[in-house]
Amino acid sequence: LHLDGHTIGPGHYALICHPRADHDEAHLTFVRLQPSQWLGVEELRRLPQGDPLFRAPVRFDVAAGTAPRLTVSLSPGKRRITLTARYGNAKVVREFTR
């Protein structure tokens, strides 16, 4: 898979979306993890530390309707996989290419 020109090989990853400290635009970060770095439920407040493969500003669009909880979906296509995340009335879409 590829995300904005970066190759993503087999492995364990975390996809992180977080605001910057200065409350500027949010960033989407794709981090490669070692199995020992997997997060348990009690650790969800901290960001995983790993090798960042990709980091880019992300803009949330206003979606029709409201999602009652965070939903993340992957939709396969012929030459791409579409990642969609929704929370409340916010929505972000990114495409991975094969």
Backbone torsions as a table, in degrees:
resi	resn	phi	psi	omega
1	LEU	NA	157.4	177.7
2	HIS	-135.1	142.1	175.5
3	LEU	-130.3	112.4	-177.9
4	ASP	48.2	46.3	176.5
5	GLY	85.3	-3.5	179.1
6	HIS	-98.4	129.2	178.9
7	THR	-78.2	134.8	178.6
8	ILE	-117.2	106.5	-179.8
9	GLY	-86.7	179.0	177.2
10	PRO	-60.7	146.1	178.9
11	GLY	156.5	-166.5	-179.2
12	HIS	-112.1	130.2	-174.2
13	TYR	-134.7	159.4	170.1
14	ALA	-123.3	136.2	175.2
15	LEU	-107.4	117.4	-171.3
16	ILE	-120.4	132.3	172.6
17	CYS	-122.9	118.5	-177.3
18	HIS	-147.0	150.2	177.3
19	PRO	-76.5	157.4	174.9
20	ARG	-76.6	160.3	-178.2
21	ALA	-61.3	-31.2	-178.4
22	ASP	-87.9	14.6	177.7
23	HIS	62.2	24.6	174.0
24	ASP	-78.8	-161.9	-177.3
25	GLU	-62.8	153.6	178.5
26	ALA	-75.5	159.4	177.0
27	HIS	-123.8	145.4	173.3
28	LEU	-104.8	124.4	-177.6
29	THR	-124.2	134.7	178.1
30	PHE	-113.6	115.8	-172.0
31	VAL	-119.5	132.8	175.0
32	ARG	-83.9	130.2	-177.9
33	LEU	-115.2	154.1	167.9
34	GLN	-88.9	151.0	-180.0
35	PRO	-53.3	-31.2	179.5
36	SER	-69.9	-12.5	-179.0
37	GLN	-96.2	1.4	179.5
38	TRP	-56.6	145.8	-177.9
39	LEU	-95.7	136.2	170.8
40	GLY	-89.4	167.9	-178.5
41	VAL	-57.1	-37.2	-178.3
42	GLU	-70.6	-11.4	-176.7
43	GLU	-106.5	11.2	-173.8
44	LEU	-67.5	-11.8	-179.9
45	ARG	-79.0	-17.7	-179.3
46	ARG	-104.0	151.3	178.3
47	LEU	-82.6	136.9	177.9
48	PRO	-65.1	141.1	176.3
49	GLN	-101.3	128.5	-179.4
50	GLY	-168.2	-168.6	179.9
51	ASP	-83.7	110.6	179.9
52	PRO	-71.9	122.7	177.6
53	LEU	-93.7	-23.2	-173.4
54	PHE	-156.8	137.7	173.4
55	ARG	-150.7	127.9	-179.3
56	ALA	-152.1	152.2	174.1
57	PRO	-60.1	146.8	179.1
58	VAL	-129.5	138.0	179.2
59	ARG	-116.0	130.1	177.0
60	PHE	-90.6	132.5	175.8
61	ASP	-96.1	158.7	175.1
62	VAL	-83.1	123.6	-178.4
63	ALA	-96.0	155.1	174.6
64	ALA	-70.5	133.8	-179.7
65	GLY	77.3	-177.7	-178.5
66	THR	-129.7	130.9	175.3
67	ALA	-85.4	126.9	-176.6
68	PRO	-72.0	-13.9	179.4
69	ARG	-153.6	168.8	176.5
70	LEU	-63.8	126.7	175.5
71	THR	-126.5	133.8	178.0
72	VAL	-127.2	130.1	180.0
73	SER	-134.2	149.3	173.4
74	LEU	-116.8	125.4	-179.3
75	SER	-119.0	115.4	-179.2
76	PRO	-76.7	144.4	173.2
77	GLY	-129.1	-172.9	-176.4
78	LYS	-63.8	-49.5	-178.5
79	ARG	-122.9	16.1	-176.8
80	ARG	-153.7	162.7	172.1
81	ILE	-127.1	127.8	-177.8
82	THR	-101.3	125.9	175.9
83	LEU	-99.6	124.5	177.7
84	THR	-124.7	128.6	176.3
85	ALA	-123.3	134.1	178.2
86	ARG	-131.8	142.1	173.8
87	TYR	-151.5	122.2	-174.6
88	GLY	61.9	-126.5	177.4
89	ASN	-104.3	15.1	178.8
90	ALA	-97.2	143.5	-177.7
91	LYS	-144.9	137.9	174.5
92	VAL	-133.1	140.4	-178.8
93	VAL	-130.6	130.9	173.8
94	ARG	-131.9	147.8	-179.6
95	GLU	-114.4	132.7	172.1
96	PHE	-99.8	137.6	176.1
97	THR	-105.6	153.7	179.5
98	ARG	-98.4	NA	NA
